[in-house]
Amino acid sequence: MYSNQAKIELLDVPKDLLEECGAVSEPVAKAMAEGVRKKAKVDIGISSTGIAGPTGGTEEKPVGLVYIGISTKNQNNVNKYVFSKDRLGNKEETAKHALLMLKDYLDCL
């Protein structure tokens, strides 16, 4: 979900949170995961927000920076990663790590 407006309208991410922290941030990943869970009325919500590349990075938020969030009714967790692959590789790493986070959560049940 590349658009901040989509994050606001579809996932109820607060506009002020996006303005304060930026779309690629831990708080926004958490809010997105919570929004997915609540809006879809599911037990687990997963989100990712990042800069896949090849452009768009800054010194503070480089290409490859990704936050992955997982939300359940009892807990929220966000992990930060910095991948160093090309655009497709960064997206693949993001998907792989999101699934690993889900697996880790399910293994603890």
GIMO-V849725 format. One record per backbone hydrogen bond with DSSP energy under -0.5 kcal/mol. NH is the residue of the N-H (numbers start at 0). CO is the residue of the C=O. Records with the same first field share a line. If there is no record, write none. Layout:
NH: CO / CO
This chain:
6: 2
7: 3
8: 4
9: 5
10: 5 / 6
11: 7
12: 6
17: 13
18: 14
19: 15
20: 16
21: 16 / 17
24: 22
28: 24
29: 25
30: 26
31: 27
32: 28
33: 29
34: 30
35: 31
36: 32
37: 33
38: 34
39: 35
40: 36
41: 36
44: 70
46: 68
48: 66
50: 64
51: 49
57: 60
63: 50
64: 61
65: 80
66: 48
67: 78
68: 46
69: 76
70: 44
71: 74
76: 69
78: 67
80: 65
82: 63
89: 85
90: 86
91: 87
92: 88
93: 89
94: 90
95: 91
96: 92
97: 93
98: 94
99: 95
100: 96
101: 97
102: 98
103: 99
104: 100
105: 101
106: 102
107: 103 / 104
108: 105
